[in-house]
Amino acid sequence: MDESWKASRQSKISRGSGQSYDNRPKILVIDDSEGVRGYLADLLEVRGYAVKSAEDGEAAIALIENSSAMPDLVLLDIMMPGMGGIETLRRLREIMPGLSVAMISVVGRAPTIVSAMQLGAVDFINKPFEEEELDQVLNHFVPIQSRDSSDGEISSDVDESVWDGEAMREIAGVIEQISDTDVTVLVQGESGVGKEIVARSIHNRSTRADEPFVKVNCAALPEDLLESELFGYEKGAFTGAYARKFGKFEQASEGTIFLDEIGEMSPGLQAKLLQVLQDRRFTRLGGNKDVDVNVRIVCATHRPLLEMVANNEFREDLYFRLNVVNIQIPPLRDRREEIESLVEKFVERYGRKYGRSTDGISKAMMTAFRSYDFPGNVRELENMVKRIVVLGSEDSVLAELVEREASQRDSSAGFDALLAEIEATAGKVPLREVSRRAAREVEREAIDLALRMTDWNRKKAATLLGVSYKTLLHKIRECDLVAEI
């Protein structure tokens, strides 16, 4: 008998991360990947949940049948050897019809998702997923009423550090100007720049701050499921619709709904969203009664909507309805003055979260961060700092940055000179000589980059380049490299 699940669902009052194991909400993770099971277990334990895991459907069913109480939520992978996720879901629902099961999988095919929903799955999360997407499912089905207060403080610290730069302070000024209005806002910028932080700030500084903030990722679900997610459905609307479901618009009543990746929305749903914007009402799937809604709409996308309108990929009338106030967030490479404060806050955040003590980020690592272009923006920086804190070492991140930067850098003056010589001599430079000199220039670029990123710490640079200290010294002389004063 599994003693860790003795507590029943009736005990879900005043739970928190400081409570005893038996009183915490119970989550069962079913996934054939040991890495995924371990990751989710660590993530959920930190959030205050009691976690059990199973590597396949048979093990999960045996675990539940031998337990004295069912879990509060099951996170179930679809693609598993042996008994697959859909069959496991069917068996689980037979054993415990009231069990909440959320599907997690890289498989995004509509028929598979529809089958899972028809069998009673309560939600679907695509892999790879952001922690915020998982938190939305947790908060909806197994909310913890009293989290550790440090969580809020940490989030606030990190959010505040985003506004340190001049560009973001200008955006904060715009948010302040519209704080007492309900105008629709369109937030645009590359993936990872902080669009959700801006959207939450719009909500938190508005007159709706005490009401719900509901996020919907429009790219995460196919059209038919996204429609039911947004607008809900009536009992009997389709096979598996055993009861009325309220959509995200109703859940966000009196508050703010954040439609992330709006550029991925299908034309049919664009038309229905336009109707909501115009009439402030909609009908649930399978319903014939209008539902009035009072929400503020904030949208975000990394795609160029104006170009999509010109190419008939996005409705022009919807674009102008959404684009009342347009906020463009610059990429992190154009906001480098924020990097240091962001790094410091992320180090503090994850040091506390994972119980790791750290001396902070070294000068060499900070130099590398400042010179890197961060195609993944703030999210990429956050993940790198998280890895440094968890592993207690900068080496893997520093080596990765050196490798990426070396592969992305433009041709240096040496390459340009070589090309000019080849052109001037009408190709008379022997191919072997071209190869030798080109390889020398690549080597020189990599060594120079490693030295600058390590602040000319030759031992660390040698480690990053995978050569001996003696070899590096020879190469430095050979390439005529000199430290900048």
N, C-alpha and C positions, 0 to 999 in steps of 0.2 A: 504493500500500500504506500502511495506517494504522500508522505506526511507534509510536504511543502505546500500542498494544495488543500489542506484541511479547511481553511476559511472559505466560507460561502460568499456568493455575490452580495449578500446582505451587508457585508462589512465594509462596503465602499463609501465610508463616511470619514472625513478628516484624515485622508491618507496623505502621506508625504514621504520624502526620501529618508526621514529620520525614524520611520516607524519600524516595527518588527517585521520580519520576513513574512509571517503568516497573514499579516493584515494588509499587505501590499496587493495591488491588482495583479492578476496572474496572466501572463502571455505565453503562448506556446508557439515557437518558431519551427516550421517544418521546411527544411531545405536540404538538398543533397550535398550542397557545398559547405564544407567545414568552415571555410573563410567567411562566408555570408552568415552562418550561424553564430560564429564567434563575434563578428562585427555587430550584429543586431543584439546579441546578448549584452555586450559591453555598453552599447548605446542605450538600451532600455534600462539596464541596471542603474546607470548614471541618472536616468530620469525618474527613478523611484519605483520601477516595476520588478516583480519577481518573474524570472524567466526560466522556462524549460525548453529544451530543443529536441528534435527528432530528425534523423537523417533521411527518412522516407515515410510513406503513408502507413505501412504496416506497423512501424515502430511508434508512430504517433497514435494510432488507434489503440494499440496495446497499452500505451501510457495512459490514455484517457480512460479506458475500460478498467484499469487498475487503480484509478484515483478516486478519492471520495468526493470530489467536487470538480466541476468543469472549469476550464480557464475562462477568463473574462473576454479574451480575444485570441484568435489564432491567425498567425501570419503564414500563409501557405504558398509555396512556390508551385507554379504550374508544371514546369518541365522537370520531371524526376524519373529515374529509372524504376522499373517495376510498376508499382501502382502510381500512376500519374496524379497530378494535382486535381484534375476534374473528378476522377474516380474517388480520390481521397476525400474531396469535398462532399461527394454524394454519400459516402459511408459515414462521414462525420455528422451530416445532417440527419441521417437515419438514426444514429445513436443519440444525438442531442439536437432536436429540431430548433431549439432556441439559441444555439451556439453562434456567436458572431465570428465570421471568417472573412478576412481580407486577403485577396490574392496578390502575390508579388511575382512578377516575371518579366523577362526580356521580350516575351511574346506579346505583340500588340495587335494581333489579328482580331478583327471585330467578332467573327463567329466564336472564337475561343472565349473572349470576354463576355459575350452575350450568354454563352452556355453557363459560365460561372455565375453570372447574375441570375439566370433563371433557376439555378440550383440553390440560390439564397445567399450568395456571397454579398457582403455588405459594402465592399469597396474594392478598388483595383489600383495598384501602384506599379508603375513601370520601372524596371531596372535599366540603368542606374538611376537612383532617386536621390533627391536632396533631403536632408534631415527635416526640413520644414514640411515636406509632403508627408512624411511619416508622422510628424507631430500633429498634422491636421487630422489624420485618422485616429490617433491616440486620443486627442482632445475631444473628438466627437463620440467615440465609443467607450473609452476607458479613461476619462479625465481624472487627474490627480488634483484634488481640491487645494492642497496646501503644499506647493513646491518650496524647495529651499529658496529663501529670499535672495540668495546670492545670484540665482539665475537671472532675475530681473535686473539686478545691479550690473551684472556682466554685460547683458545685452545692451543696456543703456550706455555703458562705457564705450562699447564698440561702435554703436550707432553715433554717439557724439563725436568720435574720432573721425568719422566720415566727413564731417562738416568743417574740418580744419583748413582746407584749401580754399583759394579765392573762388574758383569755379563753383564749388559746392556751397559756399556762403551765398553766392548769387542765387542759386536754386532755393536755398533756405529763405531768402528774401521774397521770392515769388510765392513760396508756400505760405509765408506769413501774410502776404497780400490777399490770398484767396481763402484764408482760414475761416472767415465768417460767411463764406458762400457755399453753394452746393454745385458749383460748375463742374462739368465733366472734365477730367484731366487725362491727357495722353502722354505717357512717359516713354521716351525712346533712348536707346543706347545699346552698345554691344552686350553680349551675354556676360554676366558677372560684374557689371559696373556698379550695381547697387540699386536697381530699379525698385525692388520690393521695399528697401529701406526708405526710399523716397515716398512710395505709396503709403507705407505705414505712418510716415511723418505727416503726410497730408491728412490722414485720418486722425492721428493723435492730436493735431493742432486745430482740428475743426470742432464745430459745435456738436458733432456726432461722436466725440471721443469716448464717451461712456457706453456706446452701443457697439454691436459686433463689427469686427473686421474679418471678412471672409475672402479667402484667396481661392481662385480657380485657375488651374493651368490648362489652357485651351489646347495645348499640344499633346497632352497626356492621354486623351481618350478619343476614340473615333466618333464621328458625327452623332450617331444615334444615342450613344451613351452620354456624350457631352450634353445633349439636349435634355435628357432626363436628369442629369446632374445639376444643370442650371435651373430648370423649371419644374422638376419633380414629376410625379405621375399619380394617377388615380388607381385604386384597387381594380385589378382586372384589365389594365391597359394593355398588357401583354403577358405571355406565359411567364409565370414566376413573380408577377406583381401581386403579392398576397395582401398587401395593405397600401394605403396611401403613403407616398413619400414626399416630403417637402424638399424643394430644390434649394440651391444655394441663394437664389434671390430672396426667397422667403426667410431663410436662415439669417440673411443680412439685413432684415427689416429694421428700419430706422438708423442703420449704420452704413458701412461702406463695403461694396463688393469690388474686389481687385481681380480683373480679368487679365492674367498674364499670358503673353504670347498670343495676343488677339489676332495677329497676322496669320495664324494657322487655322482660324475659324472658317468653316465651309460657307459657301454662298447662301445655302438654305438657312443656316443659323444666323448669318449676318442679317438676313431679312427679319428674322424673329427678334433679334437684339434691337434692330432699328425701331421695331414696333414698340418695344419696351421703353426705349428712350423717348419716343414721341408721345405715347399714351400712358406710360407708367402703369401698364397692366399687361397680363399675359394669361394663357390657359395652360394647365398642366397637361401632360400627355394623357390621352384617353379621357380628358375632361371637356365639359362644354360650358363651364362657368368661368367668367373673368376673375382673376386675382389681382387686386390692386397692390402696388408695391411702392414703398417709399425708401429708396436707397440712393446713395451717391455712387457713381460709377467712375472708377479709375482704371485705365487700361495701360498695358505696357507691351512693347515689342522690340525685338532687335532687328526687325526687317524694315526696309524702306517703304512705308505704306504709300507715300505719294507716287513712287515708281510703280507699285502694285496697282494703284488706281489707274495710272496711265496705261498699264498692260491689261486692264480689265480683270485683275486678280483680286481686287478688293472694291467693295461698293463705294462709289464716290459720295453718295448721300450719307452713308454711315460714317465715312471718314470725317466729313465736316461736322457731323454730330458729336463725334468723339474728340475732335481736335479743337475744342473750345479754348483750353489752355494747354500749350505744348511745352513739355520740359525735356530738353536734350541733355543727357548726362555724358560728359566727355569720358573717354577711356582713361584708365589709370596711367598710361604712358604720358598723357597730357596733364596729369595731376601728380607728378612725382613728389611734390612737396608734402603730400599726405602719407607717403610710404612709411616713413619712420614712425609716425604716431600710430598708424594702423598696426605695424609690426609689434610695437610695444603693447598695445591693447590686446592683440591676439595672443602674445606670449603670456600675458597676465591671465587672460580668459582661460586658455587651455591648461596652463599650469595649475590653476585652481580646480578646473573641471576634472582633470585626470590625476590630481594629487602629485604633480611633478614639480620639484624645485629646479629652478633654472637661474643662471647668471645673466640671462638676457641673450641678445644676439650680438655676435662678434662684429668688429669693425669690418672685417673682410666680407662677412655675410651681408652686412648692410650695404656695402659698396656694390656687391653683386646684385642685390635687390634694386638699387637705384639705377643701375645700368641696363637692367632687363626690361623688355617691352611689355611683358605680361599680357599675352593675347587673351588669357582667361580672366584678366582684370582682378578686381578685389577678391573674388572667390578663389582664384588661383593662388594669390598671395596668402590668403587665409589657410588654404589646404597645405601649402608648403610650411608655414609656421607651425601648424598643427602637427605635421610630421616631425619637425625638428624637436618639438616639445615632447611628443610621445616617445620618440627614439632616443632622446637625450643626446643627439649628435647632428651637426650641420653637414657632415661630409657628403651624404647622398644627395642632398638638395643642392649643395654647392657644385658638385660634379655634374648634376643634371643641368644647372644653369650654364656652366661652361660649355657643355656639349650643345645645348640648344642655341646659345648665342653664337657659337662658332659656325653652326650650320646656317644661321639666318643672316649673318653679316654680309654686307655688300662687298664687292671686289675692292681690295685696297689699292693704294697707289702702285704697289709692286705689280699687281695683276694688270692694271691699266698700262703701265710702262711696257710690260711684256707683250700685250696685245698691240700696242702702238708699234713696237719693234717688228712684230710679225707682219703687220700691215705695210710698214715702210720698206721692208726688204722683200716684199712680194712673196712671202712664205718661204724664204731661203733658210730661215732658222730651222735646224734639224728637229724632227719630231721628238727624238730622245732628249734634246736640250729643252724643248718646250715642256715636256713631262717633268724633267728634273727641276726646272725653275718653278713650275706651277706647284709641285709638291713642296718645294722649299717655302713658297709664299703661304700655302695652307698651314704648314708647320709653324711658321713664324706667327701667323694670326692666332693660332691656338695657344701657343706659349705666351704671347703677349697678353691675350685675354685672361689666361689662368693667373698670370702674375698680377695683373691689375685687380682681378676679383679677389685675390688673397692679400691685397695690399703689399705685394712683393714679398710675401712670406714664401721663400723658395722651397722649404720642406713641404709645406701644405700644397703648393703648386705642383711639385713633383708627384705627390700622392694623387692629386686630381688627374694629372696627365698619364699616370700609370708608368712612370719612368723612375730611375734612380736619381738621387740628389746629384750625384756626380755627372750623370748624363745631362741633366737639366742645365747645370752650370756650363757644360760644354756647348749646349745648344744656344744658351743665352749669348755666349761670346761669338758663336758662329753666325747668329742672326743679328748681331750688333744691337742688342736690346739694352736700353738704359732706363733705370727707374726715373720717373718724373719727380722733380723736387717740389 
